[in-house]
């Protein structure tokens, strides 16, 4: 597999995806202290490694990065919609889309929570992030 090409393709998807996320009044709240370019780069490295490429990602695992964030099923579905739109926009290869979604699905149980009481701070100073959908 040409991992240099795959990295460019994954980076394009992440750019298109986070453009949507950072424009969404609900999802952007999760990233209020994160630069868009930083999260795009981190997620590109993470996904490239998950696809079998070089292991350049040095951040937390998804379960360790999100314990303090109340991510609802509705939020997850919106995120997945934006990801699929990014696949379409960038022409991401069809054969890689299912694999990406399968990788995402593997982490869903540790990220999506049924109530804020399931959240735990990463650090003592971490607030629990709970953002109601402003469109509701």
C-alpha positions in Angstrom: 0.0 0.0 0.0 1.2 3.5 -0.8 1.1 5.1 2.6 2.3 8.5 1.4 -0.7 8.7 -0.9 -3.0 7.3 1.8 -1.8 9.9 4.3 -2.6 12.7 1.8 -6.1 11.2 1.3 -6.7 10.8 5.0 -5.5 14.4 5.6 -7.9 15.7 3.0 -10.8 13.8 4.6 -9.8 15.2 8.1 -9.6 18.8 6.7 -13.1 18.5 5.1 -14.5 16.8 8.2 -13.1 19.3 10.7 -14.2 22.2 8.5 -17.7 20.9 9.2 -17.2 20.2 12.8 -15.7 23.6 13.5 -18.7 25.3 11.8 -21.2 23.3 13.7 -22.5 25.3 16.8 -22.8 22.1 18.8 -19.7 20.0 18.0 -17.3 23.0 17.9 -17.9 23.4 21.7 -15.9 20.2 22.3 -12.9 21.7 20.6 -13.0 25.2 22.1 -9.4 24.9 23.3 -8.0 22.9 20.4 -6.6 24.4 17.1 -8.3 22.9 14.1 -4.9 22.3 12.4 -3.7 20.4 15.4 -6.6 18.0 15.6 -6.5 17.4 11.9 -2.9 16.5 12.1 -3.4 14.2 15.1 -6.3 12.4 13.6 -4.4 11.9 10.3 -1.5 10.3 12.2 -3.9 8.2 14.2 -5.9 7.0 11.3 -2.9 6.3 9.1 -1.5 4.1 11.9 -4.9 2.3 12.2 -4.7 1.6 8.5 -1.4 -0.2 9.0 0.8 2.7 8.1 3.6 4.3 10.2 2.8 4.8 13.8 3.3 8.5 14.1 0.4 9.3 16.4 1.6 10.2 19.9 -1.6 11.4 21.5 -4.0 9.6 23.9 -6.1 6.7 22.9 -9.7 7.6 22.1 -11.0 6.2 25.4 -8.4 8.1 27.4 -8.9 11.4 25.5 -12.7 11.5 25.9 -13.7 10.3 29.4 -14.7 13.8 30.5 -16.9 14.6 27.4 -20.5 13.6 27.4 -20.8 12.4 23.8 -24.4 11.3 23.0 -25.6 9.0 20.3 -27.1 12.0 18.5 -23.7 13.7 18.6 -22.0 10.5 17.3 -24.5 10.3 14.4 -23.9 13.9 13.4 -20.2 13.3 13.5 -20.6 10.2 11.3 -22.7 12.2 8.9 -20.0 14.8 8.6 -17.4 12.1 8.1 -19.4 10.5 5.2 -19.8 14.0 3.6 -16.1 14.5 3.9 -15.5 11.1 2.2 -17.8 12.2 -0.7 -16.3 15.7 -1.0 -12.7 14.4 -1.2 -13.4 11.3 -3.3 -11.9 9.1 -0.6 -11.5 5.6 -2.0 -14.6 3.5 -1.5 -12.6 0.5 -0.3 -11.2 2.5 2.6 -14.4 4.1 3.8 -15.8 0.9 5.4 -12.5 0.3 7.1 -12.5 3.8 8.5 -16.0 3.4 9.8 -15.1 0.1 11.3 -12.2 1.6 13.2 -14.5 4.4 14.4 -17.1 1.8 15.5 -14.5 0.0 17.6 -14.0 3.1 19.8 -17.7 4.1 19.9 -18.5 2.2 23.1 -15.7 4.0 25.0 -16.7 7.4 23.8 -20.5 7.5 23.6 -22.2 7.7 27.0 -25.8 7.4 28.0 -25.6 10.1 30.7 -23.1 12.7 32.0 -22.7 10.6 35.2 -20.7 8.1 33.1 -18.1 10.9 32.5 -14.9 11.0 34.6 -12.3 13.8 34.6 -8.9 13.1 33.0 -7.3 15.3 35.7 -8.7 16.7 39.0 -9.1 20.1 37.3 -11.0 18.8 34.3 -14.6 19.9 34.1 -17.2 17.5 32.6 -18.0 18.7 29.2 -21.7 18.5 28.5 -23.1 20.6 25.7 -26.8 20.4 24.9 -27.7 20.5 21.2 -28.5 24.2 20.5 -30.8 23.2 17.8 -33.1 21.2 20.2 
